[in-house]
Each structure stands twice: as C-alpha cells, then as structure tokens.
C-alpha cells in the first residue's frame, strides 16, 4: 500500500496535460470545482498516482459535464457545486474511511450518459464479472443493446478521445434534433426515460418520434438491469450508485 505522498508527489504529473486538453477541447463542457480533501481521499483509496489521467482527474477536478451535459465524468466535486453531480467515490460506494482491503466491485464506474449508458474501467478479471476487454480497459454498457461493449482503450486515451469530439460519432445513431436542450436541462442525477425503449425496433426506426421525459438516473439504470435479465438472461452487474 502506498501512502498519499507517494501518490501525489510524482514526477511528470498528468494534470498539466489534462488541463491543456480541457482548455483546448472543441467539445462544450463544464469542469466542476474540486474538493481538495475529497480528491486526496479518493486518490488514496484508488491507489493510483497523479501521473495517471485517472489519478490526476480524481485529484484535481470535481467532474465533467461534457457535450451539453450529455455525458458525466465523475471526479471529486465540491459539496456546494449546484450541478448535483455525485462524486466518483459516491458512485462506486467507496468506504467512508480508507480501507486498504477494499476494491470496487468488478471495476470502476467512471461516467454515465443521459440515456443510462455506463462507462466503466475494468478490474483485474473482467471475464469473472461478465465484461469484455482486458484489465484496465474502458467498457460501455449500451442502452440500445443492454450489453457491455469493449472500447479497447485505457482511461487516459478514453478521456482524450472524448475531449477531442469522440462523442459525435459514438452517439450518431442515438441523438435526435434538439437533444442538446433536453440533456442540458437535466440535474446531475437525472437521465432521460425514453419510450419506446432504445433497444426496441420502434425506437430504431424513429428515434425522434420517441417520448422522452426526465427521470432519476437510478430508475433508468434499474430498468436496464431488469430488462437485460428478462430479455437476454444476462446480469450486467454493477452499474453505479446514483
């Protein structure tokens, strides 16, 4: 186990590179203010250094609302942040006090989108929890297929790809005219409840014609989990606490 000093006092910390990527990103975003004490506690529990983009983000950023709020990337937000977005520690159920024996169940949930899609960082044995990809790679639970997909990149490359505009192509078939206004109006723990469901033939034929309303993200994730069980007899596992 490494102490906090070993994790923070490193050569070539990643934050200057990450801060530059944020400042030059062509994608609309809102970087939330950080709670420094929360950031240090999160870094200690993660046991990753500030040389990594994951560690630098958790230590220095309260979270990121990306692409008009379409995607939320979790960090260590100040309690007074009006967005209401939870922290990386809250979403993953970190212990209140540092516990060297604790590890996130199956991997680390690092982001949610307004459709109820989940981005997660694989743990040491993805296959054991029914996820594709290799340890340390980012995977995505897709709301239109109710399956995990391997994105074949690590956290740093994933974040760099998002800030470079990767969401435009990634969500090309899952957006409709006026989506920015709908996603931007949501609170940090809300998503869009969409009927017919995104995995239905009706929604695929006419996405703009679906009915959409704000709902608790927890409600949407629960629907996705239950539907994966009923339709495919698949347990998607941990999707985050929101």
N, C-alpha and C positions, 0 to 999 in steps of 0.2 A: 504494500500500500504506500502511495506517495502522499506526502503532506502538501498543504496548499501552496507553500512557497515553491516547491518543486514543479508544480503545475502552472504557476503564474510567471515566475521569474525564468523565462526561457529566452534563448537566442532566436532571432527572427520570428517574433510573434506574428500570427496571421492577421491580426486586426487591421493594420495599415492597408494590406491588400484588399481585405474585405470592405473596409471603409471606402477605398477608391472605387471598388466595383459598385457599391451603393451610390456613390456620388455621380458616377458616370452612366448609370443604368438608364436605358431608354424606356424602361417599364415604369408606369406610375406606381409609387409605393410610399408607405408611411412607416418610418422606423421609429419604434416606440422607445421612450426613455427607459433606462435601465435602473434597477435597484441593485447597487453595487454589492451589498451584503448578500442579497439573494443570488446574484451571479456567482460570487465566490463559493457559496454553499452548493450551488448546482454543479460547478466545476469539480469541487471536491468529491461529490457523490458520483459523478460521471467517471472520474479518474482518467480524464484526458487532459492534455496540456493546451495552453494558449497558442501553441504552434499550429494546431489543427483549426480548420474553419469551424468545426462544431464547438470546440472549446472557446475560441475567440468570440463566436456569436453568443454563446451562453453567458460569457463573462461581461461582454460589452454592449449587448443590445437587448432591449426589452421585448423584442419580437418584431415581426414584419408583416404589414398588411400589403399584399402585392396585387397589382393589376386591379385597381379599384375595389380592393377588399375581397377579390375572388379567392385568393389563397392566403392562409395564415400560417406563418412560420414561427414557431414558439421559441421564446428566449426567456429573459428574466425581467419581467416588467415591473415598473414602479407601481405600488398599490394605488396611487392616485390617477393612473392612466385612465382616461374616460372611455377608451375603446371597450373595456370589459374583457379583453382577451386574456385567457389563463396563461400560466407560465408552463415552460417545458416540464418543470418538476411536478406541477399540479396534474398536467395531462397524463403523466406517466406514473403517478402515485408514489413519488419519492417519499421516503421516511422523513418525518419532521426533523429528526436529528441524524447526523451522519451515521451510517451503518455500513461498515466495510464488507459485510457479507451479503448486502442487498444488490440485486441486479434486476434491470427491467425485464418483465415477463416476455420472453421471445424476441425482444428487440426494443427499440426506442421509437415512439411516435413523435415525429418532428414537424408535422403540418397537417392541416385539414383544408379542404376547399369547400365552397358553398354548396356543392352538390352532395356532400357527405363522402367524398373521396378522401382516402387516408394515405399520407406518405409516412413510411417508417424506415428506420435503419435496422438492418438485420443484426441479430445477435450471433453468438458463436455457432449455433446449429440451426439454420433456417428450416431445414427439412423436418426437424423434430416438431416444429410448430406449424407445419403445412405451408411454408412460404418458399418461393423460388429464390434463385440467386445465391450468391456467396456471402459469407460473413462480412459485415461492414458495408454491404451494398444497399442502396435505396430501392425499396419496392413500393408499389402503389396499389391500394385496394380500389378498384374501379367501380363506380356506382352503376355503370351501364352493363357490366358483366358479372358483378358480385364475386370477382376473383382477384387474387393478388397477381400483379404483373412485375417482372424484373426490369428495372430501368438500367441496369448494367453500369451504374456509376456509384462512386462514393459520395459522401455528404458534400465535400468541397466542390466537386465537379457538378453536382446537382444544383447547388446554390448558384454557382457561376452561370450555369445554363439558364436558370430561371431569371436571373438578373439581366441576362443577355436577350431575353424575349422568347424563351422556350415555350412559355405557356400558349402563345398564339397558335402554334402548330399542334401542340399536345391536346388542346381543347377545341380544335377546329370544328369537330362534329358535335360538340356539346354546348355550343353557345348559340344564342338567338338574338335578333335585333332588340336592342335595349337592355342587354344583360348587365351593362355597367351600372345603370341606375338601380337595378334590383339588388345586385351584390353590394354596392356601396351603401345601401340603406340598412344593412344588417348589423346587429350587435355582435360583439366578439364571440358569443356562444350560440349564435343562430346559424341556420342553414336554410336552404330553400327546399320545401316539400313540393315535389313535382308529381302530378297525376295527368295522364297515365305514367307509371313508373319508367325510369330511364331505360331499364332492361326490356321493356315491352316493345312489340312490333309497332304499336301505335305511336309511341314516342319517337322511335327511329324514323318513322315515315314523316312525322310532322312535329318536330320539336317546338317550333314557335307556337303551335296550337295547343300545347300543354297548359294546364292550370298550375300556377306557381304561387306559393304563399310562404311568408317567413315562419319558421318553426324552430324549436330547440334543436341544436345540433345533436344532442344526446338522443332525441326522439328519432331523428333521421338515421343515425348510426344503428339504433336498436332495430329499426325496420329493415335495414340492410342485412344485419346479422340474422334476423329471423327468416328473412326471405332466402338467404343463402342456404340455411338449414332446410327449409321446406322445398325449395325448387331443385337444389342440387345435392342435398345431404352433405353439405360442406360447412365446416366450422371455420370462419375466418379468423377466430382468435381475438386477441386484444386489439381494440380499435381506438383506445384512448378514453380518458375520463374528462368529460366536459359538462 
